[in-house]
Amino acid sequence: MANENGKPAPDTIERLAKRLVDDTAAALGGAWTGLSAADRETIRLCAVDAAGLQVSGLLARSELEKDIWDTEQRQINAQLLNIAAVGQGHVADAFWTAFEIAGKGLGILIDKAL
């Protein structure tokens, strides 16, 4: 789950990012295919950032870490809101729903590991 520096392991982030993209695509249904390649790449990059954020957020202990987490989440959301092809906010809503669901599963795994 985490490496010796307390950072999320890259394979954990990659798997979680793939799940976020897959779940977002599923939630968008046919609208996913209507997105441009650039929009899908933006979602993929946001998923990588969000996956790292998801893991680090679960491990965040200090108020500063939580503030950084909130700032990064707002930046990801701003990028998602720029994807207007599907409708304002719909991509962001689908993405953050997938994020929340994945986070619940990840939280259970961390609890079991501790």
Summary of the structure (lengths in Angstrom):
residues: 114
radius of gyration: 14.3
end to end distance: 11.2
largest distance: 42.7
contacts: 326
relative contact order: 0.17
helix: 78%
strand: 2%
